[in-house]
Amino acid sequence: MSQFLQVLETLLTHIVAVSTFCLEMAGIIILVSCASVCFFKWLKRDRENIRLDLAQGISLALEFKMGGEVLRTVVVREPKELLVLGAIILLRAALTFLIHWEIKNEKKEMENRSA
């Protein structure tokens, strides 16, 4: 029975590692692609919604990265690792909150300009 549990634990560890990698890569791809698109819009002087687009891209990328961190907590072995992961999750959550606040304010500002 203990050998079976070891196999399941190894399988879980590998699944979590692959899933975490995929989520982290998705966040990186989203961030780089969004930043590139916004940079080219900035170069073309098409700056109407550039801040809003960039903030939304960063927010989405952070959500994927935070998902990877939450998934990583499944295989944490030591309390010290859990504290580090908790701090990372709190920082990313705070960044996400601030970015959502910025998005809301930017949308209000855009509505005021168009009115």
C-alpha positions, 0 to 999 in steps of 0.5 A: 500500500505504501508503494502505491501511495508513493507512486500517487504522490510522485504522479501528483508532483509531476502533474502539479509541476507541469500544470504550474509550468503551463500556467506560468508560461501562459502568463508570460506569453500574455504579458509579452504579447500584450506589452508588444502590441501596446508598444507598437500602438504607442510607436504608431501614436495610436494611444487612445486605449493603450493604458487600458489595454496594457493594464488589462493584459497585465491583470490577465497575466497576473491571474495566470501567474497567481494560479500557478502559485496557488497550484504550487501550494499543493506540493509544499513540504515545509512551512518556510516554503508555504510562507514564501508562497503565501507572500508571493500570492499576497503580493500578486493579489495586491498588484491585481487589486491595484491594476483593477482599480487603475482599470476602473479609473481609466474607464471612468476617465475615458467616459468623462472625456467622451461625454 
